[in-house]
Amino acid sequence: MVSTRQPRGLLPTILTLIVLLQGVLANHGHQHVHRSKLEQIQERENILQKRANIAITGIKGSVYPRQEIRTLAKNADQWNLYLLGMQAFQAVSQSDPLSYYQIAGIHGRPYVEWDGVPGINQVGYCPHVSTLFWPWHRPYLALFEQTWYSHVQNVVNSFPASTRGRWTNAAATLRMPYWDWAMAPPSGQSSVPTLIRDQTVTVTTPSGQQTIKNPLYSYTFHPVSNALGGFPYNTWTTTLRRPVDGGSASTRSNNNMFASIMDQNRVSLRDRVYNLFVAPAQFVQVSTEASGPGTGNPSSHDSFESTHDSIHVISGGESGGHMYYVDFSAFDPVFWLHHTNVDRQMAMWQVLQPSTYVGTGQLTQNTFIWNAGQVKNAYTPLKPFHKDTAGNFFTSMDIKSTSVLGYVYPETQSGASASSVRAAVNSLYGPGSSSSKRDVHIALPYEGRPPRVGDHEYLLNINCLKHGLGGPFTIYAFLGNVSSNDTTWATAPNLIGSNGVLGAYSQTNTSDVPIEGCIPLTTVLQGKVASGELSGLDVYSVSSYLKKHLSWRVVKVGGVVVPPDQVPGLHMNVATCPIVPAASFDEFPTWVGYPKVLANITAGMPGGTPYIPTGGSPSSPYSPGGTGTPYYPYTPNNHGSPYNPSNPADEPGYCEVETTVEYVDINGNFLYAEKN
């Protein structure tokens, strides 16, 4: 539960003094003298109370798992308490530091200090695009959870004594849920559960059943204010997802479009998550999309922050829903479900890779309390989150384990091992897993199959600048002809996937921050082989096919289409590496070497030129973590140019040999010759 805001050890002493003084007043009657002293002590008590910090402890007591939202909903009593707790939480006055409004406001707007931690910049506290992205959100989520849970306890205590035991038992193991947007949804259902799309919900209250506004559908500002920025955010009274008219003061969410786009992108997102678990990497490489000198991340093919961005952008939409911008995103209830899942991904990855954690790196952009360029590491205070009332902050080392904050996840609870987590990842996200079977005749999104001997992994790597377009944007990748109607791109049947770049509404961060993302190609190429459009998955066949059919488009806020060659810093390339099938269900397939760029595929396409970071060189393959090694991993031929895999003769080491076979009789006499 939420800690009281009183310094430990001081208040009992103050109360004792107050009692003694009251006794003196009673015995001596000199009230006009001692009242002044009493008032001084009470004033001192008030000052000390104001100075006390909010201690983030998580839910105290035993450690229990946070459940996937659809799993939690199957427990009717716990689901009921979750909703009623959220309803009460959202109703707290916005002037209260422990209100839904103020806790959400830590992340972005209204750019005010929280719990006595003053700022220096007009942005939120969150250190996006840095090595602290993953760990900073862990105590943030714990603060939200413990505050919500205090309202759950109040709800339990409001039930009559005759039924209170039932609700007490339900609350005992309750934790806030996560939304696993990458897993295959139950048959016939969308990736976006109706649990967060329904506008109303029926709950059981102490007065009986009632239908209330669904607290997972939106948050209602009370009141909405200019502190949220300019139009339309200072007029929208509730949070919105993909608003029908982003330029109107009175509009509505389009959750059906949100669901449709998520369904079209789920397999691509699933493959990204799976690859991030499978490919060997350091913590910084998978935790942040920032790359380049000083960040601590020389490069990586993808990151959990980048997949996280895509969910934000899809949820909010180019029409400017709250999740679309960092500034407003935490006000939407889906933010907390999404970020709890991101925290779960971190926890699972930690079990698989226990020897690597937060490293040293520079901040790439300003935050409320820090300036870009400052160097941070695992011992940096995760401000504004205090671990006690004395003012001590959490560090990444403090929250390396989720159990210190009172929770685990189904995959990481007691007894979890690398083998058990690998088995869970294979089941949830592996291509062709039991949880993702569907009709193979459906062209897109094809669900994929497990790798076979001789297979390759194919990736569409994306490099660009975080703030290159002055706000969020989306890169869509296609196979085949692209419709001239850009409003259909997000759900087009020939869409391979999309990569969303989360940005800010107020452009206080305008530095060129290089980031990386990825759109996996393997599954869709398997589908093309299954349908007979592609002869095989060998490098030459795939290269020739992609050269003819691969393209991409870019869309920014307002649905404005941006020509790819006008996107600052955009570099797209296809990379591949051989893959060895897993030996068992609790093992991963193995990527052989680092994916090498097939530069010929994108050569001549807008944004298709190779990416070479500052100090880099296109002379040899990149080795993750190697000192002084270049990033751009294509293989040159003896002329110093990228090889063309659609022409086997251009591949390094290719050598045509002409042979002549002479046939003779048993005595060695020449008969005839054949040339091969």
Salt bridges, closest charged atoms under 4 A:
GLU68 OE2 - ARG70 NH2 2.93
ASP77 OD1 - ARG166 NH2 2.86
ASP115 OD1 - ARG5 NH2 3.78
ASP115 OD2 - HIS386 ND1 2.65
GLU145 OE1 - ARG66 NH2 2.85
ASP180 OD2 - ARG344 NH2 3.40
ASP271 OD1 - ARG270 NH2 2.79
GLU289 OE2 - LYS466 NZ 2.57
ASP302 OD2 - ARG272 NE 2.85
GLU305 OE2 - HIS128 ND1 3.81
ASP309 OD1 - HIS308 ND1 2.93
ASP309 OD2 - LYS466 NZ 2.78
GLU318 OE1 - ARG242 NH2 3.22
ASP332 OD1 - ARG241 NH2 2.90
ASP343 OD2 - ARG66 NH1 3.71
ASP343 OD1 - ARG138 NE 2.73
ASP398 OD2 - LYS387 NZ 3.14
GLU411 OE2 - ARG344 NH2 2.99
GLU447 OE2 - ARG266 NH2 2.64
GLU447 OE1 - ARG270 NH1 2.98
GLU447 OE2 - ARG438 NH1 3.64
ASP455 OD2 - ARG449 NH1 2.86
GLU533 OE2 - LYS528 NZ 3.42
GLU587 OE2 - ARG422 NH2 3.41
